[in-house]
């Protein structure tokens, strides 16, 4: 293709970054798990445009309803296979001053790395609602919940994610998205510019 004179891109390169994000109106879809599977669940999409990655990401998360408050309590329920990858993210949120809440296994890992954490009982399949009560009573500002393979764990995760959707609490099931949210937060105030679209395209 290159030898025939074709080039990549539809337009000349600009000093812009565009990040498109799906929108999931999960609070309106009763009984639907917010975890992304093969079926399509988004009810729309948004795009953040700015001159850098952090600004574009902040706008995309804001428009998708996934903006975390600058302080508060974050709940972590991380699968065993993702714990090592999640550790720098947890450390990053802790460094920003967030209070850490976690289910038993995740809390053990956090304590091993000398961070304070409040342990929340997760075992919904055994009749305890402790974690759901903590979400619904306004204690939690955001949730990072990665998926495990067991049926009971998947069911517990479903109730956690549904509670988050119904309370309109940002809930991340992807560590990549949680990492991007952390990057945007670490950049602080003034992270994004506000201009008419025509100025970005000029």
Phi, psi and omega in degrees: 000317180296321181294337179271003175097004178279150180230161179279160175089151179259345184208159179300149183293138180238166177276053183229152171236132177241129178236120181260136182227139176286154176246130182240106179278062188293332180294338179269343182259085186300131174081002181268133178287136181281350177292137184277117175248200182290338181278149182278127182236353183288149180248012179163187178208159179227166177219134174257130179238131177201183183272355178213166183299314185298317180294317179296320179294317179301317180293317180296316179295320180298313182292332180273000179077026182245022179284127175274145173295159183287350174208162179145198183249127178250136179256127180245128172225096191249134178294154182304319184289344182255357186300316182296319179292327183283338186305310180299329178292314178299316178299322180295315179293322177298318180296332178279355176101007177288145174274135186261130171239146182203155172287167193309306183297317179293321179298322178299317179295320180295317179297324179299336180254025170060040173245139178289140182209144174263125183275132179242129178290133187255336198293073179296327182294346178255011172101352180278137178250016186307313184291322178293318178299321180296325178286314187282342181272007174089006181291323189263135179260339181195156185227138170239112188229102177270154192271137172252166188276335185292149183297315181297318180295319177299319180294317177299316179299323178302312181295324177296312183292324177294318179299319179297316180297317182290333177268359181058044177260130178305130182227121181253125175255000178240128178293331177298317180291320177298320178296319179295321178296320178296316179301317179296317180294320182295336180285343172077193182293154181074017183294328183238155178262156178236110182218159170297149181304325182299328179287326176293324185274349182287000000 
